[in-house]
Amino acid sequence: MPITKERRKHSRVPVDWPVIILSDTGGSLGEVNNISIRGALIRLQKPLRKNERYRLFIMVPDHRPLNLRVEVSWLDVYCAAGAIFPCSHGIRFTRVARADREVLERAIPSHV
């Protein structure tokens, strides 16, 4: 198996936080499996579309839900084919309010 170079600029930390993702056609419940200040790995029961933008609410413990704008960078190849659930998605945060960024900056180091 070839070794691939890590392309992330920010390290991810493991978490287990509930999420709700909203699109024009409705919402879906899931969870964040790992997160950084710029993106996350989320798992959902139904696949999202790559390069599409969504609104994501993250339930960070002991805080109000974070309200982020995100874009799907990738999804598990088997999810794209509809073969496995829940589906793993790599998401990139496209818009984060200052208050939400501060919550992330405080919450993420506590899970390292």
Backbone as ProteinMPNN parsed JSONL, in Angstrom:
{"seq_chain_A": "MPITKERRKHSRVPVDWPVIILSDTGGSLGEVNNISIRGALIRLQKPLRKNERYRLFIMVPDHRPLNLRVEVSWLDVYCAAGAIFPCSHGIRFTRVARADREVLERAIPSHV", "coords_chain_A": {"N_chain_A": [[0.841, -1.163, 0.0], [0.713, 2.171, -0.927], [2.303, 4.979, 0.609], [0.726, 7.908, 1.471], [0.993, 11.439, 1.313], [0.199, 13.552, 3.992], [-2.269, 15.958, 3.647], [-3.584, 17.785, 5.128], [-3.663, 20.902, 6.855], [-4.156, 21.396, 9.453], [-4.148, 19.553, 12.402], [-6.272, 16.819, 13.231], [-8.505, 15.93, 15.867], [-9.811, 13.226, 17.81], [-13.295, 12.978, 18.434], [-16.644, 12.657, 19.701], [-19.26, 13.854, 18.857], [-22.63, 14.846, 18.513], [-24.329, 15.759, 15.445], [-26.267, 17.851, 13.26], [-27.176, 18.118, 9.95], [-28.139, 20.314, 7.435], [-29.914, 20.684, 4.383], [-31.278, 21.865, 1.261], [-33.244, 20.034, 0.875], [-33.915, 18.919, 3.3], [-33.033, 17.519, 6.546], [-30.392, 15.741, 8.329], [-29.303, 13.463, 10.795], [-26.279, 12.855, 12.616], [-22.836, 12.178, 13.476], [-19.794, 13.696, 14.637], [-16.617, 12.431, 14.056], [-13.91, 13.085, 14.03], [-12.122, 16.205, 14.331], [-10.975, 19.452, 13.337], [-9.846, 22.851, 13.403], [-10.529, 23.683, 10.905], [-12.014, 21.728, 9.565], [-13.811, 18.53, 9.422], [-14.505, 15.037, 10.096], [-17.422, 13.519, 9.424], [-20.161, 11.312, 10.139], [-22.968, 10.046, 8.597], [-26.392, 8.924, 8.104], [-27.35, 9.03, 5.519], [-25.917, 9.565, 2.307], [-24.19, 12.575, 1.417], [-23.695, 15.051, -1.171], [-20.718, 15.365, -2.983], [-18.738, 18.315, -3.037], [-20.918, 19.933, -2.584], [-22.667, 22.459, -0.686], [-23.576, 22.962, 2.713], [-25.473, 23.512, 5.773], [-24.254, 23.091, 8.977], [-24.802, 21.897, 12.199], [-23.161, 21.562, 15.168], [-23.078, 19.752, 18.119], [-21.423, 20.679, 20.614], [-20.108, 19.639, 23.688], [-21.402, 21.139, 26.648], [-21.893, 23.663, 25.524], [-23.704, 25.961, 23.426], [-25.236, 24.863, 20.357], [-22.981, 24.802, 17.581], [-23.07, 26.72, 14.627], [-22.392, 26.23, 11.468], [-21.193, 26.854, 8.15], [-20.589, 24.588, 5.567], [-18.666, 22.551, 3.256], [-18.719, 19.609, 1.331], [-15.898, 17.74, 1.034], [-15.016, 15.179, 0.429], [-16.353, 11.844, 0.177], [-16.83, 8.59, 1.524], [-15.979, 6.026, -0.687], [-17.588, 3.766, -0.887], [-19.948, 4.662, 0.177], [-20.764, 6.439, -1.749], [-21.55, 4.687, -3.671], [-23.703, 3.652, -2.438], [-23.502, 1.473, -0.72], [-22.78, 1.132, 2.022], [-23.71, 2.076, 5.38], [-23.512, 3.895, 8.441], [-22.436, 6.734, 6.463], [-19.185, 7.995, 5.783], [-17.937, 11.283, 5.678], [-15.789, 13.783, 4.541], [-15.514, 17.022, 5.543], [-15.236, 20.515, 4.882], [-14.93, 23.524, 6.6], [-16.575, 26.382, 5.607], [-17.616, 28.799, 6.378], [-17.335, 30.315, 9.448], [-18.525, 31.728, 12.296], [-17.119, 34.223, 14.457], [-17.549, 33.785, 17.249], [-18.218, 31.048, 17.248], [-15.84, 29.971, 16.253], [-14.13, 30.541, 18.377], [-15.229, 28.88, 20.352], [-14.653, 26.376, 19.185], [-11.826, 26.502, 19.183], [-11.331, 26.425, 21.921], [-12.573, 24.015, 22.697], [-11.494, 21.894, 21.158], [-8.663, 21.455, 21.851], [-9.047, 20.334, 24.377], [-9.691, 17.743, 23.911], [-7.504, 16.411, 23.025]], "CA_chain_A": [[0.0, 0.0, 0.0], [1.569, 3.349, -0.982], [2.152, 5.969, 1.656], [0.322, 9.186, 0.902], [1.361, 12.602, 2.106], [-0.898, 14.226, 4.675], [-2.512, 17.256, 3.033], [-4.231, 18.692, 6.075], [-2.823, 21.915, 7.488], [-4.483, 21.406, 10.876], [-4.352, 18.201, 12.916], [-7.61, 16.49, 13.703], [-8.57, 15.223, 17.14], [-11.017, 12.395, 17.88], [-14.42, 13.407, 19.27], [-17.894, 11.937, 19.455], [-20.251, 14.9, 19.059], [-23.767, 14.777, 17.593], [-24.477, 16.83, 14.46], [-27.413, 17.919, 12.358], [-26.785, 18.801, 8.725], [-29.328, 20.754, 6.705], [-29.809, 21.016, 2.964], [-32.548, 22.352, 0.728], [-34.229, 18.951, 0.867], [-34.182, 18.42, 4.651], [-31.927, 17.371, 7.469], [-29.904, 14.415, 8.65], [-28.564, 13.368, 12.052], [-25.044, 12.089, 12.532], [-21.853, 12.479, 14.505], [-18.431, 14.062, 14.253], [-15.648, 11.458, 14.563], [-12.702, 13.853, 14.326], [-12.348, 17.6, 13.991], [-9.928, 20.463, 13.463], [-10.389, 24.198, 13.308], [-10.906, 23.91, 9.505], [-12.844, 20.694, 8.969], [-14.171, 17.4, 10.271], [-15.023, 13.796, 9.529], [-18.741, 13.253, 9.987], [-20.823, 10.098, 9.672], [-24.406, 10.28, 8.446], [-27.137, 7.783, 7.592], [-27.525, 9.11, 4.071], [-24.777, 10.278, 1.737], [-24.304, 13.918, 0.861], [-23.055, 15.156, -2.481], [-19.399, 15.992, -2.982], [-18.643, 19.712, -3.469], [-22.133, 20.672, -2.229], [-22.578, 23.229, 0.555], [-24.629, 22.669, 3.672], [-25.383, 24.126, 7.09], [-23.954, 22.04, 9.944], [-24.9, 22.24, 13.613], [-22.375, 20.627, 15.976], [-23.417, 19.823, 19.537], [-20.219, 20.628, 21.441], [-20.53, 19.52, 25.09], [-21.426, 22.317, 27.525], [-22.019, 24.888, 24.736], [-24.817, 25.994, 22.49], [-24.8, 24.26, 19.088], [-22.255, 25.625, 16.621], [-23.788, 26.862, 13.368], [-21.318, 26.398, 10.494], [-21.4, 26.57, 6.722], [-19.581, 23.587, 5.21], [-18.668, 21.955, 1.921], [-18.257, 18.218, 1.351], [-14.654, 17.569, 0.284], [-14.976, 13.805, -0.058], [-17.127, 10.869, 0.913], [-16.358, 7.213, 1.381], [-16.323, 5.514, -2.014], [-18.68, 2.807, -0.758], [-21.172, 5.441, 0.396], [-21.157, 6.997, -3.044], [-22.217, 3.606, -4.39], [-24.873, 3.258, -1.668], [-23.3, 0.14, -0.182], [-22.652, 1.044, 3.469], [-24.229, 3.175, 6.185], [-23.485, 5.306, 8.087], [-21.438, 7.161, 5.485], [-18.166, 8.938, 6.229], [-17.78, 12.456, 4.824], [-14.822, 14.796, 4.923], [-16.095, 18.333, 5.274], [-14.411, 21.705, 5.082], [-15.722, 24.647, 7.084], [-16.452, 27.509, 4.685], [-17.922, 30.027, 7.119], [-17.428, 30.091, 10.883], [-18.615, 32.982, 13.042], [-16.028, 34.386, 15.436], [-17.904, 33.13, 18.511], [-18.123, 29.599, 17.035], [-14.411, 29.657, 16.136], [-13.574, 30.565, 19.732], [-15.669, 27.647, 21.01], [-13.834, 25.285, 18.62], [-10.444, 26.624, 19.663], [-11.295, 25.988, 23.328], [-13.062, 22.639, 22.861], [-10.658, 20.904, 20.482], [-7.485, 21.041, 22.628], [-9.411, 19.538, 25.552], [-9.888, 16.351, 23.487], [-6.241, 15.858, 22.499]], "C_chain_A": [[0.898, 1.241, 0.0], [1.269, 4.307, 0.17], [1.804, 7.295, 0.99], [0.688, 10.303, 1.862], [0.113, 13.227, 2.71], [-1.061, 15.625, 4.104], [-3.158, 18.251, 3.98], [-3.223, 19.655, 6.674], [-3.026, 21.937, 8.993], [-4.775, 19.974, 11.314], [-5.777, 18.025, 13.404], [-7.51, 15.743, 15.026], [-9.855, 14.409, 17.181], [-12.042, 12.981, 18.848], [-15.607, 12.527, 18.937], [-19.027, 12.904, 19.769], [-21.389, 14.728, 18.065], [-23.789, 15.981, 16.644], [-25.84, 16.723, 13.783], [-26.925, 18.666, 11.134], [-28.052, 19.104, 7.927], [-28.996, 21.074, 5.263], [-31.162, 21.557, 2.519], [-33.644, 21.303, 0.799], [-34.511, 18.376, 2.247], [-32.93, 18.295, 5.477], [-31.556, 15.927, 7.701], [-29.126, 14.484, 9.953], [-27.309, 12.54, 11.852], [-24.133, 12.415, 13.695], [-20.535, 12.886, 13.88], [-17.515, 13.013, 14.857], [-14.29, 12.078, 14.832], [-12.876, 15.251, 13.762], [-11.071, 18.414, 14.131], [-10.611, 21.819, 13.375], [-10.92, 24.483, 11.895], [-11.845, 22.881, 8.896], [-13.089, 19.537, 9.916], [-14.499, 16.175, 9.427], [-16.356, 13.554, 10.205], [-19.293, 11.973, 9.38], [-22.32, 10.339, 9.718], [-25.079, 9.032, 7.891], [-27.382, 7.841, 6.092], [-26.383, 9.943, 3.482], [-25.137, 11.676, 1.251], [-23.619, 13.932, -0.494], [-21.743, 15.914, -2.363], [-19.485, 17.379, -3.607], [-19.905, 20.519, -3.205], [-21.925, 21.363, -0.888], [-23.813, 22.987, 1.41], [-24.463, 23.546, 4.907], [-25.249, 22.979, 8.089], [-24.071, 22.6, 11.352], [-24.167, 21.152, 14.397], [-22.725, 20.839, 17.436], [-22.153, 19.6, 20.367], [-20.67, 20.55, 22.9], [-20.4, 20.849, 25.843], [-21.427, 23.645, 26.773], [-23.301, 24.83, 23.922], [-24.341, 25.336, 21.192], [-24.051, 25.267, 18.21], [-23.019, 25.604, 15.303], [-22.765, 27.212, 12.291], [-21.815, 26.191, 9.075], [-20.261, 25.655, 6.308], [-19.726, 23.16, 3.755], [-18.118, 20.545, 2.036], [-17.033, 18.1, 0.446], [-14.555, 16.177, -0.323], [-15.99, 12.978, 0.724], [-16.608, 9.483, 0.594], [-16.855, 6.652, 0.057], [-17.484, 4.528, -1.95], [-20.005, 3.509, -0.483], [-21.684, 6.001, -0.915], [-21.913, 5.95, -3.859], [-23.456, 3.107, -3.647], [-24.738, 1.935, -0.948], [-23.237, 0.071, 1.344], [-23.239, 2.28, 4.15], [-23.828, 2.926, 7.626], [-22.307, 5.644, 7.167], [-20.468, 8.168, 6.094], [-18.0, 10.037, 5.195], [-16.666, 13.338, 5.378], [-15.41, 16.144, 4.566], [-15.1, 19.436, 5.608], [-15.344, 22.816, 5.543], [-15.504, 25.832, 6.147], [-16.785, 28.837, 5.349], [-18.153, 29.68, 8.581], [-17.47, 31.456, 11.561], [-17.519, 33.027, 14.103], [-16.33, 33.656, 16.738], [-17.802, 31.608, 18.392], [-16.662, 29.159, 16.904], [-13.764, 29.607, 17.524], [-13.981, 29.323, 20.517], [-14.854, 26.469, 20.498], [-12.413, 25.324, 19.152], [-10.306, 26.184, 21.123], [-11.626, 24.51, 23.464], [-12.104, 21.598, 22.283], [-9.425, 20.518, 21.302], [-7.84, 20.179, 23.832], [-9.642, 18.073, 25.197], [-8.612, 15.706, 22.963], [-5.755, 14.786, 23.446]], "O_chain_A": [[1.772, 1.35, 0.86], [0.133, 4.42, 0.632], [2.49, 7.747, 0.073], [0.688, 10.119, 3.08], [-0.898, 13.409, 2.032], [-0.105, 16.399, 4.077], [-3.265, 19.435, 3.661], [-2.084, 19.288, 6.965], [-2.176, 22.435, 9.73], [-5.554, 19.269, 10.674], [-6.401, 18.954, 13.917], [-6.548, 15.016, 15.271], [-10.879, 14.84, 16.651], [-11.695, 13.423, 19.944], [-15.564, 11.742, 17.99], [-19.676, 12.796, 20.809], [-21.138, 14.487, 16.884], [-23.332, 17.071, 16.989], [-26.465, 15.663, 13.743], [-26.323, 19.733, 11.258], [-28.922, 18.248, 7.771], [-27.953, 21.65, 4.954], [-32.081, 21.687, 3.327], [-34.831, 21.632, 0.786], [-35.281, 17.422, 2.358], [-31.895, 18.883, 5.161], [-32.288, 15.009, 7.331], [-28.384, 15.435, 10.196], [-27.277, 11.634, 11.019], [-24.577, 12.863, 14.752], [-20.198, 12.489, 12.764], [-17.615, 12.726, 16.05], [-13.586, 11.659, 15.751], [-13.664, 15.47, 12.842], [-10.201, 18.098, 14.943], [-11.836, 21.897, 13.281], [-11.684, 25.43, 11.709], [-12.416, 23.117, 7.831], [-12.64, 19.548, 11.062], [-14.736, 16.264, 8.223], [-16.417, 13.401, 11.425], [-18.943, 11.595, 8.262], [-22.869, 10.774, 10.731], [-24.425, 8.183, 7.284], [-27.6, 6.808, 5.46], [-25.939, 10.914, 4.094], [-26.233, 11.92, 0.745], [-23.032, 12.934, -0.911], [-21.669, 16.966, -1.727], [-20.209, 17.591, -4.58], [-19.96, 21.693, -3.571], [-21.123, 20.926, -0.064], [-24.927, 22.831, 0.91], [-23.454, 24.231, 5.069], [-26.021, 22.022, 8.06], [-23.508, 23.651, 11.661], [-24.506, 19.972, 14.304], [-22.679, 21.963, 17.937], [-21.853, 18.477, 20.771], [-21.535, 21.324, 23.311], [-19.418, 21.576, 25.69], [-21.004, 24.659, 27.328], [-23.9, 23.768, 23.758], [-23.134, 25.265, 20.958], [-24.439, 26.431, 18.112], [-23.556, 24.567, 14.915], [-22.319, 28.356, 12.206], [-22.755, 25.432, 8.841], [-19.104, 25.903, 6.648], [-20.757, 23.377, 3.118], [-17.153, 20.312, 2.763], [-17.12, 18.33, -0.76], [-14.075, 16.009, -1.444], [-16.428, 13.375, 1.804], [-16.027, 9.24, -0.464], [-18.032, 6.794, -0.276], [-18.286, 4.468, -2.881], [-21.065, 3.012, -0.865], [-22.89, 6.033, -1.162], [-22.803, 6.284, -4.64], [-24.179, 2.246, -4.149], [-25.745, 1.323, -0.593], [-23.605, -0.955, 1.917], [-23.265, 3.372, 3.582], [-23.808, 1.758, 8.017], [-21.315, 4.918, 7.114], [-20.87, 9.074, 6.824], [-17.93, 9.772, 3.995], [-16.627, 13.602, 6.58], [-15.765, 16.384, 3.412], [-14.251, 19.3, 6.489], [-16.408, 23.03, 4.963], [-14.365, 26.24, 5.921], [-16.292, 29.884, 4.929], [-19.023, 28.88, 8.922], [-16.543, 32.252, 11.41], [-17.057, 31.991, 14.581], [-15.458, 32.977, 17.279], [-17.35, 30.945, 19.326], [-16.291, 28.091, 17.39], [-12.947, 28.729, 17.802], [-13.174, 28.77, 21.264], [-14.406, 25.642, 21.292], [-11.859, 24.292, 19.529], [-9.276, 25.633, 21.511], [-11.01, 23.819, 24.275], [-11.927, 20.53, 22.869], [-9.159, 19.324, 21.438], [-7.021, 19.372, 24.27], [-9.777, 17.24, 26.093], [-8.643, 14.565, 22.502], [-4.71, 14.181, 23.209]]}, "name": "protein", "num_of_chains": 1, "seq": "MPITKERRKHSRVPVDWPVIILSDTGGSLGEVNNISIRGALIRLQKPLRKNERYRLFIMVPDHRPLNLRVEVSWLDVYCAAGAIFPCSHGIRFTRVARADREVLERAIPSHV"}
